[in-house]
Amino acid sequence: MRLRNFATFLLFTCALAAGQVEAQLKNQWIEYTHGDARLKGYLVWDDKASGKRPAVLMIHARDGMSPKNLKLAEIWAGMGYVTFMADIFGYGEGILPKEVPDMQALTAIYTKDRALARARTQAGFNVLAKHPMVDPAKIALVGYCFGGFIGVEFGSTGAPLVANVAIHGSFRDHEPGWAKNAKGMFLILHGAEDVGYPLTTVDRVIQELRAAKVPFQYEVYSGTGHGFSAPKNKAEERANARSIESAARTLKELFGI
């Protein structure tokens, strides 16, 4: 029940932030591959719209293609963006972590092998960019937790992203100079009390962006820890709402919808 109420809250907040209250969302699972890996991503869109339109490549948190992350994808689709949650872990092969140790083991694969992380993300990006509903010149990445780490790594490849949004990103040990190839602007939305990924860690990302003269916006939410997209207190509820509003405003400025 709490999950259902939380999802309703998220969708309502999204509607307020985006000014859309009558989105008719449809979804589709898309099977694709990366090397020998069988992958399965989640596509969701507003069926009221027509023609090619801007899109969001969403990168899931460490719990993979979970029901919670599916609901988060619907937030961006409700704003009018074709949204594709890429499968990083291998949901197409039945990989869906349930317990924290399993999540940690999976994320470790990609934090240790950055080339694999970037290539796996590229496979998802290609699926989205080639979709007939999508304008491939208008794609933003939105990453939660582990997805924020992926956003930096994929951004370092020079991927043609218009925006790169990190929501309580789990940044760690990115290669110095990574931002010199980054495209688009970065929006970093972070909790001030994030113990695992403190502001000193986020600052290293900010300094790389500054050195490379990459445009960015950085918001810090007081009283807020990690994972505030699933809020645990009033401060995190506020941070969650504010993060959605800021991302919605930024995407609207960039894409015009």
NORURVEN-V424333 format. One record per backbone hydrogen bond with DSSP energy under -1.0 kcal/mol. NH is the residue of the N-H (numbers start at 1). CO is the residue of the C=O. Records with the same first field share a line. If there is no record, write none. Layout:
NH = CO, CO
This chain:
5 = 1
6 = 2
7 = 3
8 = 4
9 = 5
10 = 6
11 = 7
12 = 8
13 = 9
14 = 10
15 = 11
16 = 12
17 = 13
18 = 14
19 = 15
20 = 15
26 = 45
28 = 43
30 = 41
32 = 39
34 = 37
37 = 34
39 = 32
41 = 30
42 = 85
43 = 28
44 = 83
45 = 26
47 = 24
49 = 46
53 = 133
55 = 138
56 = 82
57 = 140
58 = 84
59 = 142
64 = 61
66 = 64
70 = 66
71 = 67
72 = 68
73 = 69
74 = 70
77 = 73
78 = 74
80 = 77
81 = 76
82 = 54
83 = 44
84 = 56
85 = 42
86 = 58
93 = 90
94 = 91
95 = 90
103 = 99
104 = 100
105 = 101
106 = 102
107 = 103
108 = 104
111 = 107
112 = 108
113 = 109
117 = 113
118 = 114
119 = 115
120 = 116
121 = 117
122 = 118
123 = 119
124 = 120
125 = 121
126 = 122
127 = 123
128 = 124
129 = 125
130 = 126
131 = 128
134 = 131
135 = 53
138 = 135
140 = 55
141 = 163
142 = 57
143 = 165
144 = 59
145 = 167
147 = 144
148 = 145
149 = 145
150 = 146
151 = 147
152 = 148
153 = 149
154 = 150
155 = 151
156 = 152
157 = 154
158 = 155
161 = 159
162 = 139
164 = 185
165 = 141
166 = 187
167 = 143
168 = 189
170 = 145
171 = 169
178 = 175
180 = 177
182 = 179
185 = 162
186 = 215
187 = 164
188 = 217
189 = 166
190 = 219
192 = 221
193 = 224
194 = 191
201 = 198
202 = 198
203 = 199
206 = 202
207 = 203
208 = 204
209 = 205
210 = 206
211 = 207
212 = 208
213 = 210
214 = 209
217 = 186
219 = 188
221 = 190
224 = 221
230 = 227
237 = 233
238 = 234
239 = 235
240 = 236
241 = 237
242 = 238
243 = 239
244 = 240
245 = 241
246 = 242
247 = 243
248 = 244
249 = 245
250 = 246
251 = 247
252 = 248
253 = 249
254 = 250
255 = 251
256 = 252
